[in-house]
Amino acid sequence: MRPDYKNIYNDILEKKYPHKRKECESLLKKRCNFAK
């Protein structure tokens, strides 16, 4: 992935789902750990 993918992801989250940001971040971390 491109190095700026996290910034793009955060921008989308803040615009569309600001109230779900923490939830999405924890899910993303779990997914990253699972993928390793």
Gaussian input, Z-matrix of N, CA and C with variables (Angstrom, degrees):
# hf/3-21g

backbone

0 1
 N
 C     1     B1
 C     2     B2     1     A1
 N     3     B3     2     A2     1     D1
 C     4     B4     3     A3     2     D2
 C     5     B5     4     A4     3     D3
 N     6     B6     5     A5     4     D4
 C     7     B7     6     A6     5     D5
 C     8     B8     7     A7     6     D6
 N     9     B9     8     A8     7     D7
 C    10    B10     9     A9     8     D8
 C    11    B11    10    A10     9     D9
 N    12    B12    11    A11    10    D10
 C    13    B13    12    A12    11    D11
 C    14    B14    13    A13    12    D12
 N    15    B15    14    A14    13    D13
 C    16    B16    15    A15    14    D14
 C    17    B17    16    A16    15    D15
 N    18    B18    17    A17    16    D16
 C    19    B19    18    A18    17    D17
 C    20    B20    19    A19    18    D18
 N    21    B21    20    A20    19    D19
 C    22    B22    21    A21    20    D20
 C    23    B23    22    A22    21    D21
 N    24    B24    23    A23    22    D22
 C    25    B25    24    A24    23    D23
 C    26    B26    25    A25    24    D24
 N    27    B27    26    A26    25    D25
 C    28    B28    27    A27    26    D26
 C    29    B29    28    A28    27    D27
 N    30    B30    29    A29    28    D28
 C    31    B31    30    A30    29    D29
 C    32    B32    31    A31    30    D30
 N    33    B33    32    A32    31    D31
 C    34    B34    33    A33    32    D32
 C    35    B35    34    A34    33    D33
 N    36    B36    35    A35    34    D34
 C    37    B37    36    A36    35    D35
 C    38    B38    37    A37    36    D36
 N    39    B39    38    A38    37    D37
 C    40    B40    39    A39    38    D38
 C    41    B41    40    A40    39    D39
 N    42    B42    41    A41    40    D40
 C    43    B43    42    A42    41    D41
 C    44    B44    43    A43    42    D42
 N    45    B45    44    A44    43    D43
 C    46    B46    45    A45    44    D44
 C    47    B47    46    A46    45    D45
 N    48    B48    47    A47    46    D46
 C    49    B49    48    A48    47    D47
 C    50    B50    49    A49    48    D48
 N    51    B51    50    A50    49    D49
 C    52    B52    51    A51    50    D50
 C    53    B53    52    A52    51    D51
 N    54    B54    53    A53    52    D52
 C    55    B55    54    A54    53    D53
 C    56    B56    55    A55    54    D54
 N    57    B57    56    A56    55    D55
 C    58    B58    57    A57    56    D56
 C    59    B59    58    A58    57    D57
 N    60    B60    59    A59    58    D58
 C    61    B61    60    A60    59    D59
 C    62    B62    61    A61    60    D60
 N    63    B63    62    A62    61    D61
 C    64    B64    63    A63    62    D62
 C    65    B65    64    A64    63    D63
 N    66    B66    65    A65    64    D64
 C    67    B67    66    A66    65    D65
 C    68    B68    67    A67    66    D66
 N    69    B69    68    A68    67    D67
 C    70    B70    69    A69    68    D68
 C    71    B71    70    A70    69    D69
 N    72    B72    71    A71    70    D70
 C    73    B73    72    A72    71    D71
 C    74    B74    73    A73    72    D72
 N    75    B75    74    A74    73    D73
 C    76    B76    75    A75    74    D74
 C    77    B77    76    A76    75    D75
 N    78    B78    77    A77    76    D76
 C    79    B79    78    A78    77    D77
 C    80    B80    79    A79    78    D78
 N    81    B81    80    A80    79    D79
 C    82    B82    81    A81    80    D80
 C    83    B83    82    A82    81    D81
 N    84    B84    83    A83    82    D82
 C    85    B85    84    A84    83    D83
 C    86    B86    85    A85    84    D84
 N    87    B87    86    A86    85    D85
 C    88    B88    87    A87    86    D86
 C    89    B89    88    A88    87    D87
 N    90    B90    89    A89    88    D88
 C    91    B91    90    A90    89    D89
 C    92    B92    91    A91    90    D90
 N    93    B93    92    A92    91    D91
 C    94    B94    93    A93    92    D92
 C    95    B95    94    A94    93    D93
 N    96    B96    95    A95    94    D94
 C    97    B97    96    A96    95    D95
 C    98    B98    97    A97    96    D96
 N    99    B99    98    A98    97    D97
 C   100   B100    99    A99    98    D98
 C   101   B101   100   A100    99    D99
 N   102   B102   101   A101   100   D100
 C   103   B103   102   A102   101   D101
 C   104   B104   103   A103   102   D102
 N   105   B105   104   A104   103   D103
 C   106   B106   105   A105   104   D104
 C   107   B107   106   A106   105   D105

   B1=1.4634
   B2=1.5243
   B3=1.3183
   B4=1.4602
   B5=1.5223
   B6=1.3415
   B7=1.4714
   B8=1.5195
   B9=1.3297
   B10=1.4640
   B11=1.5305
   B12=1.3334
   B13=1.4676
   B14=1.5185
   B15=1.3383
   B16=1.4670
   B17=1.5266
   B18=1.3318
   B19=1.4677
   B20=1.5229
   B21=1.3127
   B22=1.4670
   B23=1.5234
   B24=1.3136
   B25=1.4685
   B26=1.5264
   B27=1.3279
   B28=1.4666
   B29=1.5210
   B30=1.3179
   B31=1.4711
   B32=1.5265
   B33=1.3171
   B34=1.4719
   B35=1.5257
   B36=1.3151
   B37=1.4722
   B38=1.5182
   B39=1.3252
   B40=1.4634
   B41=1.5227
   B42=1.3298
   B43=1.4667
   B44=1.5234
   B45=1.3250
   B46=1.4660
   B47=1.5237
   B48=1.3320
   B49=1.4648
   B50=1.5283
   B51=1.3263
   B52=1.4684
   B53=1.5194
   B54=1.3363
   B55=1.4574
   B56=1.5245
   B57=1.3307
   B58=1.4652
   B59=1.5198
   B60=1.3133
   B61=1.4600
   B62=1.5275
   B63=1.3469
   B64=1.4696
   B65=1.5218
   B66=1.3191
   B67=1.4614
   B68=1.5237
   B69=1.3235
   B70=1.4585
   B71=1.5242
   B72=1.3254
   B73=1.4644
   B74=1.5191
   B75=1.3390
   B76=1.4577
   B77=1.5280
   B78=1.3315
   B79=1.4642
   B80=1.5226
   B81=1.3267
   B82=1.4594
   B83=1.5316
   B84=1.3342
   B85=1.4649
   B86=1.5196
   B87=1.3333
   B88=1.4640
   B89=1.5185
   B90=1.3368
   B91=1.4589
   B92=1.5181
   B93=1.3333
   B94=1.4689
   B95=1.5223
   B96=1.3353
   B97=1.4628
   B98=1.5237
   B99=1.3260
   B100=1.4601
   B101=1.5299
   B102=1.3261
   B103=1.4625
   B104=1.5259
   B105=1.3323
   B106=1.4725
   B107=1.5281
   A1=111.13
   A2=115.24
   A3=118.80
   A4=109.11
   A5=117.03
   A6=120.16
   A7=114.10
   A8=118.00
   A9=119.50
   A10=112.09
   A11=117.14
   A12=118.91
   A13=111.72
   A14=116.86
   A15=119.32
   A16=110.82
   A17=116.70
   A18=119.38
   A19=110.99
   A20=116.64
   A21=120.60
   A22=109.54
   A23=115.95
   A24=121.83
   A25=110.28
   A26=116.31
   A27=120.58
   A28=111.50
   A29=117.09
   A30=120.41
   A31=110.70
   A32=116.18
   A33=120.20
   A34=109.78
   A35=115.79
   A36=119.96
   A37=111.19
   A38=116.64
   A39=119.95
   A40=110.98
   A41=116.76
   A42=119.40
   A43=111.99
   A44=116.60
   A45=119.74
   A46=113.16
   A47=116.83
   A48=119.97
   A49=112.06
   A50=118.88
   A51=119.16
   A52=112.81
   A53=116.60
   A54=120.41
   A55=111.93
   A56=117.27
   A57=119.99
   A58=112.08
   A59=116.60
   A60=119.05
   A61=112.61
   A62=116.80
   A63=119.46
   A64=110.56
   A65=115.26
   A66=120.18
   A67=110.31
   A68=116.31
   A69=120.88
   A70=111.21
   A71=116.80
   A72=119.44
   A73=110.57
   A74=117.26
   A75=119.49
   A76=110.39
   A77=116.64
   A78=119.68
   A79=110.93
   A80=116.68
   A81=120.46
   A82=110.25
   A83=117.09
   A84=120.11
   A85=110.57
   A86=116.64
   A87=119.55
   A88=110.25
   A89=116.10
   A90=120.32
   A91=110.81
   A92=116.77
   A93=120.43
   A94=110.16
   A95=117.09
   A96=120.50
   A97=110.57
   A98=116.09
   A99=121.23
   A100=110.80
   A101=115.99
   A102=120.57
   A103=112.88
   A104=116.81
   A105=119.70
   A106=112.17
   D1=156.54
   D2=177.12
   D3=-70.55
   D4=149.56
   D5=-176.98
   D6=-62.04
   D7=-21.38
   D8=-176.34
   D9=-94.48
   D10=11.98
   D11=-177.29
   D12=-61.77
   D13=-34.40
   D14=-178.13
   D15=-67.68
   D16=-37.75
   D17=177.57
   D18=-64.89
   D19=-41.83
   D20=178.05
   D21=-62.96
   D22=-44.39
   D23=179.31
   D24=-59.05
   D25=-45.51
   D26=179.51
   D27=-64.29
   D28=-39.47
   D29=178.25
   D30=-61.73
   D31=-45.12
   D32=179.51
   D33=-62.93
   D34=-43.67
   D35=-179.92
   D36=-61.17
   D37=-45.89
   D38=-176.12
   D39=-66.61
   D40=-34.70
   D41=-179.18
   D42=-76.48
   D43=-41.53
   D44=-171.64
   D45=-98.75
   D46=-39.56
   D47=-172.63
   D48=-134.02
   D49=57.75
   D50=-176.79
   D51=-59.52
   D52=-31.82
   D53=-177.41
   D54=-78.94
   D55=-13.40
   D56=-179.56
   D57=-106.33
   D58=9.24
   D59=-172.44
   D60=-58.47
   D61=-49.85
   D62=-178.29
   D63=-61.79
   D64=-41.83
   D65=179.79
   D66=-60.47
   D67=-45.70
   D68=-179.39
   D69=-66.19
   D70=-38.88
   D71=179.49
   D72=-62.98
   D73=-42.88
   D74=-179.86
   D75=-66.59
   D76=-37.95
   D77=176.80
   D78=-64.27
   D79=-41.59
   D80=-179.66
   D81=-63.81
   D82=-41.64
   D83=178.56
   D84=-62.80
   D85=-42.64
   D86=178.52
   D87=-61.38
   D88=-41.85
   D89=179.94
   D90=-63.75
   D91=-41.98
   D92=-180.00
   D93=-64.15
   D94=-42.37
   D95=179.07
   D96=-65.65
   D97=-38.02
   D98=-179.64
   D99=-67.18
   D100=-35.38
   D101=-176.44
   D102=-73.05
   D103=-21.18
   D104=-175.72
   D105=-69.70

